[in-house]
Amino acid sequence: MKTKGCESVDLPLRKYVFALPGREVILDVVADVESLITDLSDGDKIPCWAEVWPAARTLGRYIWEHTRMWGQSVLELGCGLGLPGTVCALKGALVTFSDYNEQAVNLSLGNAAQNGVSARGHVADWRCFEPAGRFDWIIGSDVFCDPKLNPYVLAVIKSHLNKEGQILLSHQRRLPTYEFVARVREELLLDEIRLDLVEVVEESVYGRFAVSVHHLLKR
Ligand SMILES: C[S@@+](CC[C@H](N)C(=O)[O-])C[C@H]1O[C@@H](n2cnc3c(N)ncnc32)[C@H](O)[C@@H]1O
């Protein structure tokens, strides 16, 4: 497995504070995301890793309030800036951040570190994902919106989830993601706890976002 240590990122950053009940999570986020845009016609070049999406916030809160992860292993897919994975690490999990963007993995590792927890990093593309071991949990926020990529993501989940493993997915109520979740449930014979929530993001002009969280676990 190609693991990464925490390396510094050569980009202007700013602090982002995410409040959980009883705890703040401090993240370094990219100060000017638009400056990273080079080619909007190529999906792989869109810097969607550089935002903390509403689905990441909702998943972070769900993990904090509704899961027990102490000593368990977690693989975060498409970690972006690593908010949900950092919350898992704060709950005592052994977290591996993964993304095909190396800067995303570096920032996630730095974000975990600045909250006093350590993690591992795995730079990998779902389309040719180098094995990273088996995990008790696989989590992902806002990562299943491109239906073309979903067969690859499904293969990564199948080859990386422990027999009794659990999955947490969150998204802004996107139809392809509901379809994907149904497929994952069917193929892995999992039950589902689903919550439809509203995420309020005060610093956004849009303000309120509808987000679904899917918690998939063994029948
Ligand atoms: C919409 S962003 C979500 C980021 C973060 N999870 C959040 O919710 O804030 C999608 C993430 O998936 C990653 N991603 C997209 N395609 C990928 C691929 N083929 N392999 C691995 N990661 C990918 C992106 O780099 C990005 O970090």
PDBQT file of the ligand as one rigid body, heavy atoms in Angstrom, charges set to zero:
ROOT
HETATM    1  C1  LIG A 301     -17.362  16.696  -4.496  1.00  0.00    +0.000 C 
HETATM    2  S1  LIG A 301     -15.750  16.319  -3.878  1.00  0.00    +0.000 S 
HETATM    3  C2  LIG A 301     -16.132  15.845  -2.187  1.00  0.00    +0.000 C 
HETATM    4  C3  LIG A 301     -14.988  16.108  -1.239  1.00  0.00    +0.000 C 
HETATM    5  C4  LIG A 301     -15.294  15.781   0.238  1.00  0.00    +0.000 C 
HETATM    6  N1  LIG A 301     -15.585  14.381   0.419  1.00  0.00    +0.000 N 
HETATM    7  C5  LIG A 301     -16.437  16.638   0.766  1.00  0.00    +0.000 C 
HETATM    8  O1  LIG A 301     -17.586  16.132   0.808  1.00  0.00    +0.000 OA
HETATM    9  O2  LIG A 301     -16.195  17.792   1.120  1.00  0.00    +0.000 OA
HETATM   10  C6  LIG A 301     -15.355  14.716  -4.636  1.00  0.00    +0.000 C 
HETATM   11  C7  LIG A 301     -14.014  14.128  -4.174  1.00  0.00    +0.000 C 
HETATM   12  O3  LIG A 301     -13.785  12.873  -4.856  1.00  0.00    +0.000 OA
HETATM   13  C8  LIG A 301     -12.463  12.873  -5.394  1.00  0.00    +0.000 C 
HETATM   14  N2  LIG A 301     -12.480  12.045  -6.617  1.00  0.00    +0.000 N 
HETATM   15  C9  LIG A 301     -13.159  12.325  -7.765  1.00  0.00    +0.000 A 
HETATM   16  N3  LIG A 301     -12.910  11.387  -8.690  1.00  0.00    +0.000 NA
HETATM   17  C10 LIG A 301     -12.049  10.484  -8.116  1.00  0.00    +0.000 A 
HETATM   18  C11 LIG A 301     -11.417   9.295  -8.587  1.00  0.00    +0.000 A 
HETATM   19  N4  LIG A 301     -11.601   8.842  -9.837  1.00  0.00    +0.000 N 
HETATM   20  N5  LIG A 301     -10.618   8.613  -7.726  1.00  0.00    +0.000 NA
HETATM   21  C12 LIG A 301     -10.420   9.067  -6.460  1.00  0.00    +0.000 A 
HETATM   22  N6  LIG A 301     -10.958  10.215  -5.965  1.00  0.00    +0.000 NA
HETATM   23  C13 LIG A 301     -11.780  10.908  -6.791  1.00  0.00    +0.000 A 
HETATM   24  C14 LIG A 301     -12.158  14.334  -5.670  1.00  0.00    +0.000 C 
HETATM   25  O4  LIG A 301     -10.777  14.617  -5.752  1.00  0.00    +0.000 OA
HETATM   26  C15 LIG A 301     -12.830  15.031  -4.480  1.00  0.00    +0.000 C 
HETATM   27  O5  LIG A 301     -11.995  15.103  -3.368  1.00  0.00    +0.000 OA
ENDROOT
TORSDOF 0
